[in-house]
């Protein structure tokens, strides 16, 4: 099985029993308020991009 971040929406839809990705996308959007691609984009980031304001021990930065 592929890692979750590498699966296509069509693959996920088929795995959940949907006949096609567009049906899954419509249901997903209705329940989350976002299209699958928009939802996924919120979790993609550049490896060099900071994760946020993570506290660091003094002298470790």
N, CA, C and O atoms as CSV, one atom per row, in Angstrom:
chain,resi,resn,atom,element,x,y,z
A,1,UNK,N,N,0.844,-1.183,0.000
A,1,UNK,CA,C,0.000,0.000,0.000
A,1,UNK,C,C,0.885,1.241,0.000
A,1,UNK,O,O,1.921,1.271,0.665
A,2,UNK,N,N,0.478,2.260,-0.743
A,2,UNK,CA,C,1.229,3.509,-0.843
A,2,UNK,C,C,1.109,4.309,0.442
A,2,UNK,O,O,0.107,4.206,1.150
A,3,UNK,N,N,2.141,5.115,0.750
A,3,UNK,CA,C,1.999,6.022,1.889
A,3,UNK,C,C,0.826,6.956,1.634
A,3,UNK,O,O,0.576,7.302,0.479
A,4,UNK,N,N,0.094,7.381,2.663
A,4,UNK,CA,C,-1.092,8.221,2.483
A,4,UNK,C,C,-0.853,9.472,1.647
A,4,UNK,O,O,-1.723,9.856,0.865
A,5,UNK,N,N,0.294,10.114,1.788
A,5,UNK,CA,C,0.539,11.361,1.060
A,5,UNK,C,C,0.777,11.131,-0.429
A,5,UNK,O,O,0.746,12.091,-1.198
A,6,UNK,N,N,1.007,9.924,-0.852
A,6,UNK,CA,C,1.283,9.628,-2.257
A,6,UNK,C,C,0.060,9.110,-3.009
A,6,UNK,O,O,0.103,8.996,-4.234
A,7,UNK,N,N,-1.004,8.802,-2.325
A,7,UNK,CA,C,-2.203,8.268,-2.973
A,7,UNK,C,C,-2.954,9.368,-3.702
A,7,UNK,O,O,-3.033,10.501,-3.227
A,8,UNK,N,N,-3.503,9.028,-4.852
A,8,UNK,CA,C,-4.330,9.987,-5.574
A,8,UNK,C,C,-5.726,9.997,-4.953
A,8,UNK,O,O,-6.104,9.075,-4.231
A,9,UNK,N,N,-6.472,11.038,-5.243
A,9,UNK,CA,C,-7.849,11.102,-4.760
A,9,UNK,C,C,-8.641,9.942,-5.348
A,9,UNK,O,O,-9.490,9.366,-4.668
A,10,UNK,N,N,-8.375,9.594,-6.599
A,10,UNK,CA,C,-9.066,8.464,-7.232
A,10,UNK,C,C,-8.774,7.158,-6.483
A,10,UNK,O,O,-9.666,6.329,-6.301
A,11,UNK,N,N,-7.536,6.984,-6.058
A,11,UNK,CA,C,-7.156,5.780,-5.309
A,11,UNK,C,C,-7.883,5.732,-3.958
A,11,UNK,O,O,-8.399,4.690,-3.554
A,12,UNK,N,N,-7.910,6.851,-3.285
A,12,UNK,CA,C,-8.601,6.926,-1.990
A,12,UNK,C,C,-10.092,6.675,-2.175
A,12,UNK,O,O,-10.704,5.932,-1.406
A,13,UNK,N,N,-10.674,7.297,-3.199
A,13,UNK,CA,C,-12.105,7.123,-3.477
A,13,UNK,C,C,-12.430,5.657,-3.736
A,13,UNK,O,O,-13.399,5.133,-3.188
A,14,UNK,N,N,-11.634,4.994,-4.563
A,14,UNK,CA,C,-11.859,3.578,-4.864
A,14,UNK,C,C,-11.715,2.727,-3.603
A,14,UNK,O,O,-12.488,1.793,-3.388
A,15,UNK,N,N,-10.739,3.047,-2.783
A,15,UNK,CA,C,-10.535,2.302,-1.540
A,15,UNK,C,C,-11.693,2.438,-0.566
A,15,UNK,O,O,-11.923,1.559,0.264
A,16,UNK,N,N,-12.415,3.537,-0.672
A,16,UNK,CA,C,-13.572,3.765,0.196
A,16,UNK,C,C,-14.876,3.295,-0.432
A,16,UNK,O,O,-15.945,3.417,0.167
A,17,UNK,N,N,-14.778,2.755,-1.651
A,17,UNK,CA,C,-15.958,2.197,-2.299
A,17,UNK,C,C,-16.720,3.140,-3.212
A,17,UNK,O,O,-17.819,2.806,-3.654
A,18,UNK,N,N,-16.160,4.322,-3.509
A,18,UNK,CA,C,-16.824,5.253,-4.422
A,18,UNK,C,C,-16.575,4.818,-5.857
A,18,UNK,O,O,-15.502,4.311,-6.187
A,19,UNK,N,N,-17.577,5.020,-6.708
A,19,UNK,CA,C,-17.468,4.631,-8.121
A,19,UNK,C,C,-16.461,5.504,-8.863
A,19,UNK,O,O,-15.799,5.034,-9.788
A,20,UNK,N,N,-16.338,6.762,-8.469
A,20,UNK,CA,C,-15.377,7.646,-9.128
A,20,UNK,C,C,-14.922,8.748,-8.176
A,20,UNK,O,O,-15.543,9.000,-7.143
A,21,UNK,N,N,-13.831,9.392,-8.550
A,21,UNK,CA,C,-13.235,10.422,-7.698
A,21,UNK,C,C,-14.118,11.658,-7.568
A,21,UNK,O,O,-14.102,12.322,-6.532
A,22,UNK,N,N,-14.892,11.975,-8.615
A,22,UNK,CA,C,-15.723,13.182,-8.539
A,22,UNK,C,C,-16.835,13.036,-7.501
A,22,UNK,O,O,-17.173,14.000,-6.814
A,23,UNK,N,N,-17.401,11.844,-7.384
A,23,UNK,CA,C,-18.429,11.609,-6.366
A,23,UNK,C,C,-17.825,11.741,-4.974
A,23,UNK,O,O,-18.390,12.393,-4.096
A,24,UNK,N,N,-16.671,11.114,-4.787
A,24,UNK,CA,C,-15.978,11.224,-3.495
A,24,UNK,C,C,-15.650,12.682,-3.193
A,24,UNK,O,O,-15.850,13.147,-2.071
A,25,UNK,N,N,-15.142,13.408,-4.202
A,25,UNK,CA,C,-14.785,14.812,-4.001
A,25,UNK,C,C,-15.975,15.660,-3.584
A,25,UNK,O,O,-15.844,16.548,-2.742
A,26,UNK,N,N,-17.128,15.391,-4.168
A,26,UNK,CA,C,-18.338,16.145,-3.819
A,26,UNK,C,C,-18.758,15.856,-2.383
A,26,UNK,O,O,-19.119,16.771,-1.643
A,27,UNK,N,N,-18.711,14.596,-1.994
A,27,UNK,CA,C,-19.072,14.217,-0.614
A,27,UNK,C,C,-18.060,14.808,0.366
A,27,UNK,O,O,-18.438,15.340,1.410
A,28,UNK,N,N,-16.785,14.714,0.032
A,28,UNK,CA,C,-15.729,15.258,0.885
A,28,UNK,C,C,-15.930,16.758,1.087
A,28,UNK,O,O,-15.866,17.252,2.213
A,29,UNK,N,N,-16.175,17.484,-0.015
A,29,UNK,CA,C,-16.376,18.933,0.062
A,29,UNK,C,C,-17.612,19.287,0.878
A,29,UNK,O,O,-17.604,20.264,1.627
A,30,UNK,N,N,-18.657,18.509,0.740
A,30,UNK,CA,C,-19.889,18.775,1.482
A,30,UNK,C,C,-19.648,18.624,2.988
A,30,UNK,O,O,-20.211,19.371,3.787
A,31,UNK,N,N,-18.820,17.666,3.367
A,31,UNK,CA,C,-18.586,17.415,4.794
A,31,UNK,C,C,-17.478,18.270,5.402
A,31,UNK,O,O,-17.508,18.562,6.597
A,32,UNK,N,N,-16.502,18.673,4.589
A,32,UNK,CA,C,-15.374,19.434,5.131
A,32,UNK,C,C,-15.388,20.902,4.732
A,32,UNK,O,O,-14.724,21.727,5.358
A,33,UNK,N,N,-16.156,21.229,3.676
A,33,UNK,CA,C,-16.155,22.594,3.172
A,33,UNK,C,C,-14.968,22.891,2.274
A,33,UNK,O,O,-14.766,24.041,1.884
A,34,UNK,N,N,-14.183,21.882,1.940
A,34,UNK,CA,C,-13.000,22.059,1.099
A,34,UNK,C,C,-12.885,20.913,0.116
A,34,UNK,O,O,-13.289,19.788,0.409
A,35,UNK,N,N,-12.327,21.205,-1.062
A,35,UNK,CA,C,-12.065,20.142,-2.028
A,35,UNK,C,C,-10.889,19.309,-1.522
A,35,UNK,O,O,-10.051,19.822,-0.781
A,36,UNK,N,N,-10.811,18.047,-1.904
A,36,UNK,CA,C,-9.690,17.211,-1.455
A,36,UNK,C,C,-8.325,17.821,-1.749
A,36,UNK,O,O,-7.426,17.749,-0.911
A,37,UNK,N,N,-8.155,18.425,-2.934
A,37,UNK,CA,C,-6.846,19.004,-3.266
A,37,UNK,C,C,-6.518,20.185,-2.359
A,37,UNK,O,O,-5.359,20.371,-1.990
A,38,UNK,N,N,-7.522,20.988,-1.993
A,38,UNK,CA,C,-7.287,22.117,-1.099
A,38,UNK,C,C,-6.949,21.632,0.306
A,38,UNK,O,O,-6.070,22.180,0.971
A,39,UNK,N,N,-7.656,20.600,0.745
A,39,UNK,CA,C,-7.380,20.014,2.062
A,39,UNK,C,C,-5.953,19.485,2.111
A,39,UNK,O,O,-5.222,19.745,3.066
A,40,UNK,N,N,-5.560,18.747,1.083
A,40,UNK,CA,C,-4.216,18.172,1.032
A,40,UNK,C,C,-3.146,19.253,0.994
A,40,UNK,O,O,-2.089,19.106,1.609
A,41,UNK,N,N,-3.413,20.333,0.280
A,41,UNK,CA,C,-2.435,21.416,0.153
A,41,UNK,C,C,-2.102,22.049,1.497
A,41,UNK,O,O,-1.003,22.578,1.665
A,42,UNK,N,N,-3.009,22.011,2.447
A,42,UNK,CA,C,-2.733,22.607,3.755
A,42,UNK,C,C,-1.672,21.824,4.512
A,42,UNK,O,O,-1.081,22.341,5.461
A,43,UNK,N,N,-1.422,20.585,4.105
A,43,UNK,CA,C,-0.457,19.749,4.808
A,43,UNK,C,C,0.857,19.611,4.058
A,43,UNK,O,O,1.795,18.992,4.561
A,44,UNK,N,N,0.936,20.178,2.866
A,44,UNK,CA,C,2.188,20.161,2.106
A,44,UNK,C,C,2.961,21.406,2.442
A,44,UNK,O,O,2.397,22.493,2.573
A,45,UNK,N,N,4.249,21.241,2.580
A,45,UNK,CA,C,5.115,22.389,2.822
A,45,UNK,C,C,6.513,22.041,2.364
A,45,UNK,O,O,6.864,20.870,2.223
A,46,UNK,N,N,7.280,23.040,2.142
A,46,UNK,CA,C,8.670,22.849,1.746
A,46,UNK,C,C,9.448,22.319,2.946
A,46,UNK,O,O,9.180,22.741,4.071
A,47,UNK,N,N,10.405,21.405,2.746
A,47,UNK,CA,C,11.200,20.912,3.874
A,47,UNK,C,C,11.953,22.015,4.593
A,47,UNK,O,O,12.245,21.885,5.782
A,48,UNK,N,N,12.274,23.096,3.899
A,48,UNK,CA,C,13.001,24.198,4.522
A,48,UNK,C,C,12.080,25.177,5.239
A,48,UNK,O,O,12.554,26.046,5.971
A,49,UNK,N,N,10.781,25.048,5.040
A,49,UNK,CA,C,9.816,25.963,5.646
A,49,UNK,C,C,9.676,25.659,7.132
A,49,UNK,O,O,9.541,24.495,7.507
A,50,UNK,N,N,9.706,26.678,7.982
A,50,UNK,CA,C,9.535,26.430,9.411
A,50,UNK,C,C,8.136,25.890,9.719
A,50,UNK,O,O,7.169,26.214,9.029
A,51,UNK,N,N,8.045,25.081,10.742
A,51,UNK,CA,C,6.786,24.460,11.115
A,51,UNK,C,C,5.919,25.415,11.922
A,51,UNK,O,O,4.712,25.196,12.027
A,52,UNK,N,N,6.472,26.426,12.473
A,52,UNK,CA,C,5.702,27.367,13.269
A,52,UNK,C,C,6.530,27.861,14.429
A,52,UNK,O,O,7.755,27.746,14.424
A,53,UNK,N,N,5.878,28.400,15.401
A,53,UNK,CA,C,6.577,28.898,16.574
A,53,UNK,C,C,6.775,27.776,17.572
A,53,UNK,O,O,6.020,27.640,18.535
A,54,UNK,N,N,7.794,26.980,17.331
A,54,UNK,CA,C,8.118,25.879,18.234
A,54,UNK,C,C,9.158,26.401,19.213
A,54,UNK,O,O,10.205,26.900,18.801
A,55,UNK,N,N,8.876,26.290,20.501
A,55,UNK,CA,C,9.851,26.778,21.476
A,55,UNK,C,C,11.146,25.964,21.406
A,55,UNK,O,O,11.111,24.742,21.263
A,56,UNK,N,N,12.256,26.632,21.504
A,56,UNK,CA,C,13.561,25.990,21.478
A,56,UNK,C,C,14.246,26.215,22.820
A,56,UNK,O,O,14.022,27.219,23.496
A,57,UNK,N,N,15.068,25.271,23.177
A,57,UNK,CA,C,15.867,25.437,24.385
A,57,UNK,C,C,16.866,26.576,24.161
A,57,UNK,O,O,17.371,26.740,23.051
A,58,UNK,N,N,17.151,27.348,25.181
A,58,UNK,CA,C,18.138,28.429,25.020
A,58,UNK,C,C,19.466,27.876,24.505
A,58,UNK,O,O,19.953,26.851,24.982
A,59,UNK,N,N,20.039,28.571,23.526
A,59,UNK,CA,C,21.337,28.191,22.999
A,59,UNK,C,C,21.289,27.115,21.922
A,59,UNK,O,O,22.336,26.685,21.439
A,60,UNK,N,N,20.080,26.665,21.531
A,60,UNK,CA,C,20.003,25.616,20.501
A,60,UNK,C,C,19.669,26.183,19.140
A,60,UNK,O,O,19.616,25.429,18.169
A,61,UNK,N,N,19.445,27.455,19.031
A,61,UNK,CA,C,19.115,28.067,17.739
A,61,UNK,C,C,20.263,28.733,17.128
A,61,UNK,O,O,20.144,29.294,16.039
